[in-house]
Amino acid sequence: MLSNVIQFGTKPGYASIVSTIVDGIARRLLIAGERLPPQRELAHQLGVAIATVGRAYAQLEIQGFVESHVGRGTYIAGGRGRADAVSDPRDTETIDLSIYRVPVPDLDSKLSDTLRAIIAEHHPQQILGSSPAAGHLAHRQAIAGWLQRYGVNASAGQIIITNGGQHAAMAALSTLTHAGETIATEAFTDPKMKSVASHLDRKLVGVEMDADGMVPASLDALCRRQSIGAIYVTTRGHNPTNATLPRERREQIAQIARRHELPIIESDIYGTTMTDPVPPIFSFAPERTHFLTSFGRIIGPGIKVGCLVSPLSDVATTQSGVSMSTGSATLIAAEIVSRWITGNHLEGMIRWQQAENIRRLSLLATYPLLGTARTDITTPHVWLPLPEQWRAEDFIDAAAAQQIIIAPTHSFVVGRGLMPHAVRLCIGSPPSVEALQIACERLERLLNAQPKSSFET
């Protein structure tokens, strides 16, 4: 099994072995209890020193991914620790899985060093003063270079820096559509998107989804049936379902928008830590697509820096949405992001986020029912189908009685669409893997139980 998992073009270092094995666990190619090759054997297969493999195995054991037994070998760990105890004193701890929270990476001295450099190089007016509505040119140039990795080939003049992804969505919706207009979006969507649309007096109509996201044929039928002001679509890591649109659908949505002369608002807030070889919708319809993203998913939610990328002909329009809302992005936060882009620091932060997410997903995968959730190794939320005996609202209430908070499933439903037989769990929300483990133990027991009758007293 391991020989099928590890694919190296050159001799791997110990860190490469660690990350590949962890990835194999997260993808369920390596399962709990499976024996890893002896160090000498694996070293021979990979053409590396035994010490390299030994260091990798030691690191995996420290992180809790494997267990070593003298004379027996090294095995994939079950992923469960003290929370397996029947009488854990932490059973009364409330754990919130409802809030979309991103763990903050260990920055060591990077943040303080960056702040000292900014202070040394700039007059206070330059870092505490106001910023142009679209953001400083140097910051926009840095972001333009960063976006090229996602296939967003745009000039700095097309970029508007915003106070996070939600601000970018508000700027786009408020300027590209009018009060009372209808926006086509996925049948399930981010509750914050629903709040923004409601605040702006826009109506949302849900488009049929499947495992691959928005169904283009349903979108086209909707656009033929009624007047639509814009299409709002999440391309990658959809919240709550984790769907990612394949290339064919991205092209089809672009064609539908062009045929019906509609603007596209493409949200990539949840996909910033993904490696995606497929270009965004923006690349297929750059004349009408407004691409938005956020750096908070990489650095941490405290960095309220996002951006909206619009066609040059629409930049003045969408930029006015920034001015009429919260105003231009905070200058010092944009400066930090710009420096970390040009200093190639974001790559390391993405790897940290991915590793942390894999740790949590590898724990989830050890539970038979929780392990059926729709996951992605780069997103800190999962979409969990429920056993037949549970309705979503009943399961959420029962979880609350077990001190586990889960977001109401109806909060993701657009309009009067059907309630899905599933719940979203934000596995990135608990402050530690240990806290998540406690939540998993309680939820797995609940999934295997029968709901109490609503007629019981």
PAGUKOL-470734 format. One line per 4 residues: number of its first residue (from 1); for each residue x negated, y, z negated of N, C-alpha, C. Coordinates in steps of 0.05 Angstrom, whole numbers. Layout:
NUM> X:Y:Z:X:Y:Z:X:Y:Z | ...
! end
This chain:
1> -17:-24:0:0:0:0:-17:25:0 | -38:25:-17:-54:49:-19:-69:55:7 | -77:34:21:-91:38:47:-73:51:67 | -47:48:64:-28:61:82:-23:90:74
5> -28:96:49:-23:123:38:-46:141:44 | -71:132:39:-94:149:42:-104:149:71 | -104:172:83:-113:175:111:-133:198:111 | -158:192:112:-178:213:112:-194:213:138
9> -201:236:148:-218:238:171:-247:238:163 | -253:247:138:-280:248:128:-280:235:100 | -303:232:89:-305:221:62:-291:239:42 | -272:229:27:-257:246:9:-272:251:-17
13> -266:274:-29:-276:280:-55:-256:269:-75 | -262:271:-101:-244:260:-121:-217:274:-121 | -218:300:-116:-193:316:-116:-174:307:-94 | -185:299:-71:-169:289:-49:-156:263:-56
17> -171:246:-70:-159:220:-78:-137:224:-98 | -141:243:-117:-120:249:-137:-95:259:-123 | -98:279:-106:-74:291:-93:-60:271:-75 | -74:254:-62:-62:234:-44:-46:213:-60
21> -57:204:-82:-43:185:-99:-18:197:-111 | -21:222:-121:2:236:-133:24:240:-112 | 16:247:-87:35:250:-66:49:224:-59 | 34:202:-60:45:175:-55:66:168:-76
25> 61:176:-101:80:171:-123:106:187:-118 | 102:213:-111:125:230:-106:142:220:-83 | 129:209:-63:144:199:-39:153:170:-43 | 148:159:-67:157:132:-74:144:111:-57
29> 120:117:-46:104:96:-32:88:80:-53 | 83:92:-75:70:79:-98:90:79:-121 | 96:56:-132:117:55:-153:106:48:-180 | 121:54:-200:113:48:-228:106:19:-231
33> 84:13:-244:75:-14:-249:57:-26:-227 | 54:-12:-204:38:-22:-183:8:-19:-190 | -8:-39:-184:-36:-39:-191:-52:-25:-169 | -69:-7:-177:-87:6:-158:-111:-12:-153
37> -125:-9:-130:-149:-25:-125:-170:-20:-146 | -187:-40:-152:-210:-35:-170:-227:-12:-158 | -240:2:-176:-256:25:-168:-277:18:-146 | -290:-4:-150:-311:-12:-132:-299:-18:-104
41> -276:-31:-104:-263:-39:-79:-254:-14:-64 | -241:5:-78:-231:29:-65:-254:46:-55 | -276:47:-71:-299:63:-63:-311:52:-37 | -311:25:-34:-321:12:-10:-303:19:14
45> -277:17:10:-258:23:31:-260:52:42 | -265:70:23:-265:98:31:-294:108:38 | -313:92:32:-341:100:38:-351:121:19 | -343:120:-6:-352:140:-26:-365:126:-49
49> -378:142:-67:-390:131:-91:-369:121:-110 | -376:100:-126:-358:90:-146:-351:112:-166 | -370:129:-172:-365:151:-191:-343:170:-181 | -341:173:-155:-320:191:-144:-293:179:-150
53> -290:153:-145:-264:140:-151:-259:140:-181 | -280:135:-197:-277:134:-226:-267:161:-236 | -278:183:-226:-270:209:-234:-241:215:-227 | -233:205:-203:-205:209:-194:-186:194:-212
57> -193:169:-218:-175:153:-235:-173:165:-263 | -196:175:-273:-196:188:-300:-178:212:-300 | -179:229:-279:-162:252:-277:-133:245:-275 | -126:224:-260:-99:215:-258:-88:205:-285
61> -105:192:-300:-97:183:-327:-92:206:-346 | -109:226:-344:-106:250:-361:-79:264:-355 | -72:264:-329:-47:277:-321:-23:260:-325 | -27:235:-333:-4:217:-339:7:202:-315
65> -8:202:-293:3:188:-269:-5:158:-269 | -26:150:-282:-35:122:-283:-41:114:-312 | -42:88:-316:-50:77:-342:-72:56:-337 | -94:59:-352:-116:40:-349:-117:20:-372
69> -121:-5:-366:-122:-26:-387:-148:-42:-383 | -165:-42:-403:-190:-56:-402:-186:-85:-395 | -200:-94:-374:-198:-122:-365:-174:-128:-347 | -156:-109:-345:-132:-114:-328:-131:-95:-304
73> -141:-71:-306:-141:-53:-283:-126:-28:-288 | -121:-13:-267:-107:13:-268:-80:11:-254 | -59:20:-266:-32:17:-256:-18:44:-255 | 1:47:-236:18:71:-234:35:71:-260
77> 34:94:-273:48:96:-299:78:97:-294 | 93:89:-315:122:90:-314:133:118:-314 | 116:137:-321:124:165:-321:139:174:-345 | 141:156:-365:156:163:-389:138:160:-414
81> 142:179:-432:126:179:-456:143:177:-481 | 139:196:-499:152:194:-525:183:197:-523 | 193:208:-501:222:211:-499:236:185:-496 | 221:162:-492:234:136:-491:243:127:-519
85> 232:140:-539:240:132:-567:269:136:-571 | 282:118:-585:311:120:-589:318:144:-607 | 303:149:-627:309:171:-646:288:193:-643 | 288:206:-621:270:229:-618:281:253:-632
89> 266:266:-650:277:289:-664:285:312:-646 | 276:311:-620:282:333:-602:309:329:-588 | 324:309:-596:350:303:-583:370:326:-586 | 365:344:-604:384:367:-607:375:391:-591
93> 353:389:-577:342:411:-561:359:416:-536 | 367:441:-532:382:448:-508:362:453:-485 | 367:441:-462:349:443:-439:366:454:-416 | 357:476:-404:371:489:-383:361:481:-356
97> 378:467:-341:371:459:-313:387:475:-293 | 400:497:-302:417:512:-285:403:536:-272 | 382:546:-285:368:570:-275:346:563:-255 | 346:577:-232:325:572:-213:300:586:-221
101> 284:572:-236:259:583:-247:235:569:-235 | 215:585:-227:191:575:-215:168:576:-236 | 155:553:-241:132:554:-260:110:574:-251 | 98:587:-270:77:607:-264:50:592:-265
105> 34:594:-243:8:580:-243:-11:592:-263 | -30:576:-271:-52:585:-289:-71:601:-272 | -71:628:-277:-87:646:-260:-115:651:-272 | -121:639:-295:-146:644:-309:-150:675:-311
109> -171:685:-300:-176:714:-302:-169:729:-276 | -156:715:-257:-151:727:-231:-134:752:-233 | -113:751:-249:-95:774:-251:-109:798:-264 | -123:793:-287:-137:815:-300:-159:826:-283
113> -173:809:-268:-195:818:-250:-183:836:-228 | -160:827:-217:-147:842:-196:-138:870:-206 | -126:870:-229:-116:895:-240:-139:915:-246 | -161:904:-256:-185:921:-262:-195:933:-236
117> -196:916:-215:-206:926:-189:-188:947:-177 | -162:943:-180:-143:963:-170:-146:990:-184 | -148:988:-211:-152:1013:-227:-178:1027:-220 | -199:1012:-216:-225:1024:-210:-225:1037:-182
121> -210:1026:-164:-211:1036:-136:-190:1056:-129 | -170:1060:-145:-148:1078:-138:-142:1098:-160 | -135:1122:-152:-125:1142:-171:-97:1133:-181 | -90:1139:-206:-64:1130:-216:-41:1138:-198
125> -42:1161:-184:-21:1169:-166:-17:1149:-143 | -39:1135:-136:-38:1117:-114:-25:1090:-122 | -26:1083:-147:-15:1057:-156:11:1060:-172 | 16:1084:-183:40:1088:-199:59:1107:-185
129> 51:1118:-162:67:1136:-148:87:1122:-130 | 101:1137:-113:121:1126:-95:108:1114:-71 | 123:1097:-58:113:1083:-34:132:1090:-11 | 122:1090:14:140:1093:37:162:1072:37
133> 185:1078:48:208:1060:47:201:1032:57 | 184:1030:78:178:1004:89:154:991:75 | 140:1007:58:116:997:45:91:1008:59 | 68:1007:46:43:1017:57:34:1000:81
137> 22:1013:100:14:999:124:-6:976:118 | -25:981:101:-45:960:94:-31:935:82 | -11:940:66:4:917:54:20:902:76 | 32:917:94:48:905:115:29:890:134
141> 6:900:139:-13:886:156:-22:859:143 | -26:860:117:-34:835:103:-11:814:105 | 13:823:101:36:805:102:40:795:130 | 36:811:150:39:803:178:20:780:184
145> -5:782:174:-24:761:177:-16:735:163 | -5:738:140:5:715:124:28:701:138 | 47:716:149:70:705:162:64:689:187 | 41:695:199:34:680:223:31:650:218
149> 24:643:194:22:614:187:48:600:189 | 70:615:187:97:604:189:109:607:217 | 93:617:236:104:620:263:119:646:266 | 117:664:247:130:690:249:109:710:260
153> 108:712:286:89:730:299:101:757:302 | 96:774:283:108:801:282:86:821:276 | 90:846:285:71:867:279:78:879:252 | 59:894:241:63:907:216:87:927:218
157> 92:937:241:114:956:245:141:943:243 | 142:917:244:168:903:242:174:894:213 | 155:899:195:157:889:168:166:910:148 | 186:904:132:195:922:111:190:907:84
161> 174:918:67:169:905:41:192:911:22 | 201:891:8:225:894:-9:218:885:-38 | 236:891:-56:234:882:-84:245:854:-86 | 232:835:-73:241:807:-74:259:799:-51
165> 265:773:-51:281:761:-29:310:770:-29 | 322:772:-53:350:780:-55:353:809:-45 | 334:826:-51:334:854:-41:333:854:-11 | 317:837:1:315:835:30:341:826:42
169> 355:807:29:380:798:39:401:820:38 | 401:835:16:420:857:13:415:879:34 | 389:885:39:383:905:59:392:897:87 | 389:871:93:397:861:119:428:861:122
173> 442:850:102:471:848:104:484:875:104 | 474:894:88:487:920:86:484:937:111 | 463:931:127:459:948:151:466:934:177 | 465:908:178:471:894:203:501:887:206
177> 516:889:184:544:883:184:559:906:171 | 586:905:173:603:926:162:622:914:141 | 631:931:124:650:922:103:674:909:116 | 682:886:105:704:871:115:697:850:136
181> 673:851:147:665:832:167:659:805:155 | 660:784:172:656:757:163:628:747:171 | 615:735:152:588:724:156:590:694:157 | 579:681:177:579:652:179:554:642:164
185> 557:623:146:535:612:132:541:582:125 | 522:569:113:526:540:107:550:537:87 | 563:514:89:586:508:72:579:510:42 | 553:504:35:543:508:9:520:528:11
189> 520:547:-8:499:567:-6:491:577:-34 | 470:592:-34:459:603:-59:480:622:-72 | 486:618:-98:506:635:-111:498:665:-110 | 472:671:-109:464:699:-107:472:711:-80
193> 472:694:-59:481:703:-33:511:710:-35 | 526:693:-48:554:698:-51:559:724:-66 | 543:729:-87:546:754:-102:540:779:-86 | 518:777:-70:510:800:-53:533:805:-33
197> 543:785:-20:565:788:0:589:800:-13 | 597:791:-36:620:801:-50:616:831:-58 | 592:837:-67:586:865:-75:588:884:-51 | 580:874:-28:580:890:-4:607:889:12
201> 626:874:0:653:871:13:650:857:40 | 633:837:41:632:820:65:645:793:58 | 657:781:78:670:755:74:651:733:84 | 649:711:69:633:688:78:652:666:87
205> 644:653:109:658:630:118:638:607:121 | 645:584:111:626:561:110:626:546:136 | 602:539:145:598:522:169:591:494:159 | 602:474:172:597:446:165:567:441:163
209> 560:425:142:532:416:138:530:386:138 | 506:376:144:500:348:139:472:347:127 | 460:324:127:434:321:113:412:338:126 | 416:347:151:397:364:164:404:393:164
213> 425:401:149:432:429:146:456:436:163 | 457:462:171:479:473:187:483:457:213 | 508:450:220:514:435:244:519:456:266 | 502:457:287:506:477:308:533:476:322
217> 543:452:327:569:450:341:591:463:325 | 590:460:299:611:472:282:608:503:282 | 583:512:282:578:541:283:589:552:309 | 584:539:331:593:549:357:624:550:358
221> 636:529:347:666:528:347:677:550:330 | 664:556:308:673:578:290:671:605:304 | 648:609:318:644:634:332:664:638:355 | 674:616:367:694:618:388:721:623:376
225> 725:613:352:752:614:339:758:641:326 | 738:654:315:744:679:300:720:699:303 | 726:723:296:706:744:298:685:741:275 | 659:740:283:637:736:264:619:760:266
229> 609:771:244:592:794:244:562:787:245 | 555:763:234:527:755:233:526:726:224 | 503:713:229:498:686:219:476:687:198 | 481:676:175:462:675:153:455:646:149
233> 429:639:153:422:610:152:395:607:137 | 394:586:121:369:579:107:356:557:122 | 332:562:132:319:543:150:306:520:135 | 293:525:112:278:505:98:284:504:68
237> 284:481:57:288:478:28:314:490:19 | 336:485:33:362:497:27:370:493:-2 | 380:514:-14:391:513:-41:421:512:-39 | 434:490:-47:424:470:-66:416:443:-54
241> 420:439:-28:419:411:-17:391:402:-9 | 371:420:-8:344:413:1:342:406:31 | 363:413:46:362:407:75:342:426:89 | 329:415:110:311:431:127:319:426:156
245> 325:448:170:334:446:197:312:434:216 | 318:414:232:299:404:252:297:424:275 | 277:421:291:271:440:313:295:444:331 | 308:421:339:330:423:358:352:441:347
249> 358:439:322:380:455:311:372:485:309 | 346:490:303:337:518:303:341:530:331 | 334:515:351:337:525:378:366:529:385 | 383:510:377:411:512:383:425:536:369
253> 418:541:344:429:564:330:420:590:344 | 395:591:353:386:615:367:402:619:393 | 408:597:407:423:599:432:452:607:426 | 464:597:405:491:604:398:493:634:391
257> 474:644:376:474:672:368:471:689:393 | 454:681:412:450:696:436:476:696:453 | 489:673:454:513:671:471:536:688:460 | 537:690:433:559:706:421:549:734:413
261> 524:741:420:513:767:414:514:774:385 | 504:756:368:504:759:339:476:762:328 | 473:778:307:447:778:293:445:753:275 | 420:744:272:415:722:254:399:732:230
265> 407:725:206:391:731:182:380:704:173 | 355:701:177:342:675:170:328:677:144 | 338:662:124:326:662:97:305:640:94 | 282:648:85:260:628:80:250:632:51
269> 268:640:33:260:645:6:250:619:-8 | 262:597:-1:256:572:-14:234:555:0 | 225:564:23:207:547:39:178:557:39 | 171:576:22:145:588:24:122:570:15
273> 127:548:2:105:530:-6:105:505:13 | 121:505:33:122:483:52:101:485:74 | 93:463:84:77:461:109:95:451:130 | 103:469:149:123:463:168:113:468:196
277> 109:447:212:99:451:240:119:462:259 | 145:462:251:166:472:268:169:502:265 | 169:517:287:171:547:285:199:554:273 | 200:578:261:226:588:250:245:596:273
281> 270:601:266:289:610:286:279:637:298 | 266:652:281:255:678:290:239:675:316 | 224:653:319:207:650:342:223:643:367 | 248:632:364:265:625:386:283:648:395
285> 289:667:377:306:689:383:295:714:369 | 271:723:376:259:746:362:274:772:366 | 290:774:387:304:799:393:328:804:375 | 337:783:360:361:785:343:358:773:315
289> 335:762:309:332:748:284:318:766:264 | 328:767:239:317:782:217:308:761:196 | 282:758:193:270:738:177:264:750:149 | 272:736:128:265:746:101:253:724:84
293> 235:732:67:222:714:49:213:728:24 | 201:713:5:192:724:-20:167:710:-30 | 150:725:-44:125:714:-55:129:704:-83 | 153:708:-95:158:699:-122:157:669:-125
297> 163:654:-103:163:625:-104:134:615:-106 | 115:631:-98:87:622:-99:73:631:-124 | 76:657:-130:61:669:-152:75:667:-179 | 102:669:-178:118:670:-202:140:690:-199
301> 162:686:-213:185:704:-210:181:733:-218 | 160:738:-233:154:765:-242:144:783:-219 | 134:770:-198:125:786:-174:149:791:-156 | 161:814:-159:185:821:-143:176:833:-117
305> 164:817:-100:155:826:-74:165:807:-53 | 180:817:-34:190:802:-11:187:818:13 | 198:809:35:196:825:60:219:817:78 | 226:836:95:246:832:116:232:839:142
309> 233:820:161:221:824:187:243:827:208 | 244:850:221:265:855:240:254:861:268 | 270:858:289:262:867:315:256:897:314 | 236:905:329:228:934:329:252:952:333
313> 270:945:350:293:962:356:312:966:332 | 310:948:312:328:949:289:314:957:263 | 288:961:263:273:967:239:284:991:224 | 289:1013:239:299:1037:226:325:1032:212
317> 342:1015:224:368:1009:212:365:993:187 | 350:971:188:348:954:165:332:967:142 | 313:984:150:297:998:130:315:1017:114 | 336:1027:126:354:1045:111:368:1030:88
321> 370:1003:91:382:987:70:365:986:45 | 339:989:48:321:990:25:324:1016:11 | 326:1038:26:328:1064:14:354:1068:-1 | 376:1056:9:402:1060:-4:407:1041:-28
325> 388:1022:-32:392:1003:-54:372:1009:-77 | 353:992:-82:334:996:-104:311:1014:-96 | 309:1021:-70:286:1037:-62:263:1019:-54 | 240:1032:-48:217:1018:-39:205:999:-60
329> 190:980:-51:178:960:-69:158:973:-87 | 155:961:-111:136:971:-130:108:969:-119 | 94:992:-119:69:994:-106:47:976:-117 | 46:974:-144:24:958:-156:29:928:-150
333> 54:919:-150:59:891:-144:52:885:-115 | 59:903:-97:52:899:-69:22:898:-65 | 7:915:-80:-22:915:-78:-34:889:-88 | -23:878:-109:-32:851:-119:-28:830:-98
337> -4:829:-86:2:809:-66:-17:812:-42 | -21:837:-33:-38:842:-10:-66:833:-15 | -77:838:-39:-104:830:-46:-106:799:-47 | -86:786:-57:-87:757:-60:-84:744:-33
341> -70:757:-14:-69:747:13:-96:749:27 | -107:773:26:-133:777:40:-156:763:27 | -153:757:1:-174:742:-14:-170:712:-13 | -150:703:2:-144:674:5:-138:660:-21
345> -125:675:-39:-118:663:-65:-91:649:-65 | -74:656:-46:-47:644:-46:-48:615:-40 | -68:606:-24:-70:577:-17:-72:561:-43 | -90:570:-61:-93:555:-86:-68:555:-103
349> -53:577:-103:-28:579:-118:-7:560:-106 | -6:558:-80:12:539:-67:6:511:-75 | -20:504:-74:-28:477:-82:-20:471:-111 | -23:492:-129:-15:488:-157:15:483:-159
353> 31:499:-145:60:496:-145:68:468:-135 | 55:459:-114:61:433:-103:54:411:-123 | 31:413:-135:22:392:-155:41:391:-178 | 49:415:-188:67:416:-211:94:404:-204
357> 103:409:-180:129:399:-171:127:368:-167 | 105:359:-157:102:330:-153:101:316:-180 | 89:328:-200:89:316:-227:118:312:-237 | 134:332:-232:162:330:-242:178:311:-225
361> 174:311:-199:189:292:-182:180:263:-187 | 155:259:-194:146:232:-199:159:221:-224 | 165:238:-243:179:230:-267:208:223:-260 | 221:240:-244:249:236:-236:252:209:-221
365> 232:202:-205:233:178:-188:232:153:-204 | 225:154:-230:224:129:-246:251:121:-257 | 271:138:-253:298:132:-263:315:122:-240 | 329:100:-243:344:88:-220:365:107:-208
369> 380:121:-224:401:138:-214:391:166:-208 | 376:178:-225:364:204:-220:346:203:-195 | 334:180:-191:315:176:-169:329:176:-142 | 356:177:-141:370:178:-115:374:206:-106
373> 365:226:-121:370:254:-114:356:261:-88 | 368:280:-74:356:291:-50:334:311:-59 | 309:305:-52:287:321:-62:269:330:-39 | 252:349:-45:230:356:-28:206:362:-46
377> 183:352:-37:160:355:-55:151:384:-60 | 163:403:-46:155:430:-49:176:448:-62 | 200:437:-68:221:453:-80:227:444:-109 | 230:463:-127:235:457:-155:265:452:-162
381> 281:443:-142:308:436:-147:314:410:-132 | 334:395:-142:342:370:-130:372:370:-128 | 383:355:-109:411:352:-104:419:324:-110 | 433:320:-132:438:293:-143:466:283:-137
385> 469:263:-120:496:251:-116:505:236:-141 | 530:238:-147:540:226:-172:553:198:-168 | 551:181:-188:565:155:-185:595:159:-182 | 608:139:-172:636:141:-165:654:151:-188
389> 647:142:-213:664:148:-236:664:177:-244 | 644:192:-234:641:220:-244:650:240:-223 | 666:260:-231:671:284:-216:650:304:-225 | 643:323:-207:622:341:-214:627:357:-239
393> 652:369:-241:658:386:-264:658:370:-290 | 667:344:-289:667:327:-313:639:321:-322 | 622:315:-302:594:308:-309:580:332:-321 | 585:356:-310:572:380:-321:581:385:-349
397> 607:381:-355:617:384:-382:605:364:-401 | 603:339:-391:591:318:-408:562:323:-413 | 547:333:-393:519:340:-397:516:363:-417 | 534:382:-417:533:404:-436:536:394:-465
401> 553:373:-468:556:361:-494:531:347:-503 | 514:340:-484:488:328:-490:465:349:-490 | 473:374:-491:454:396:-493:438:400:-467 | 450:393:-444:437:397:-418:455:416:-402
405> 444:438:-394:460:458:-379:455:455:-349 | 476:452:-334:475:448:-304:493:469:-292 | 484:481:-270:500:501:-256:526:488:-245 | 548:502:-247:574:492:-236:571:487:-206
409> 579:464:-197:577:457:-169:594:476:-152 | 617:484:-163:634:502:-147:621:529:-141 | 600:536:-156:587:562:-151:572:562:-124 | 567:538:-113:553:536:-87:572:534:-63
413> 597:529:-69:617:525:-47:626:551:-36 | 625:553:-9:634:578:4:664:576:9 | 679:597:0:708:598:4:722:576:-10 | 740:563:4:756:541:-9:748:514:3
417> 722:512:8:712:487:18:714:464:-2 | 711:440:7:713:416:-11:691:416:-31 | 697:408:-55:677:405:-76:660:381:-71 | 634:384:-69:616:361:-64:615:343:-89
421> 610:318:-84:607:298:-106:578:297:-114 | 568:320:-124:539:322:-130:535:346:-148 | 511:347:-160:503:370:-177:474:378:-170 | 468:403:-174:440:413:-170:426:413:-197
425> 402:403:-198:385:404:-222:360:420:-215 | 354:440:-231:330:456:-227:308:443:-245 | 292:425:-233:272:411:-248:248:429:-255 | 246:452:-242:225:471:-248:232:489:-271
429> 256:488:-281:265:506:-303:254:499:-330 | 254:473:-339:243:467:-365:214:476:-368 | 206:486:-391:179:497:-394:157:476:-391 | 163:450:-393:142:430:-392:154:404:-380
433> 136:387:-371:145:360:-362:157:344:-384 | 147:349:-409:158:334:-432:187:342:-436 | 193:368:-434:221:377:-437:239:365:-415 | 228:364:-390:243:352:-368:248:323:-374
437> 229:309:-386:232:281:-392:255:276:-411 | 258:293:-431:280:291:-450:306:294:-435 | 307:314:-417:332:318:-401:338:294:-384 | 317:282:-371:321:259:-354:333:235:-370
441> 322:231:-394:332:209:-410:362:212:-416 | 370:236:-423:398:241:-430:416:238:-405 | 407:249:-383:423:248:-359:426:220:-348 | 404:205:-349:405:177:-338:425:161:-355
445> 425:165:-381:445:150:-398:473:158:-390 | 477:184:-385:503:194:-378:512:184:-351 | 494:183:-332:501:173:-305:511:144:-306 | 500:128:-325:507:100:-328:532:96:-345
449> 542:118:-357:565:116:-375:591:122:-360 | 613:116:-373:640:122:-362:649:149:-374 | 661:166:-358:671:191:-369:694:186:-388 | 695:203:-408:717:201:-427:743:211:-414
453> 765:198:-419:790:206:-407:798:234:-417 | 809:250:-399:817:276:-406:842:276:-424 | 854:251:-427:878:249:-444:870:241:-472 | 844:235:-477:835:228:-504:837:252:-522
457> 844:247:-547:845:269:-567:820:268:-584
! end
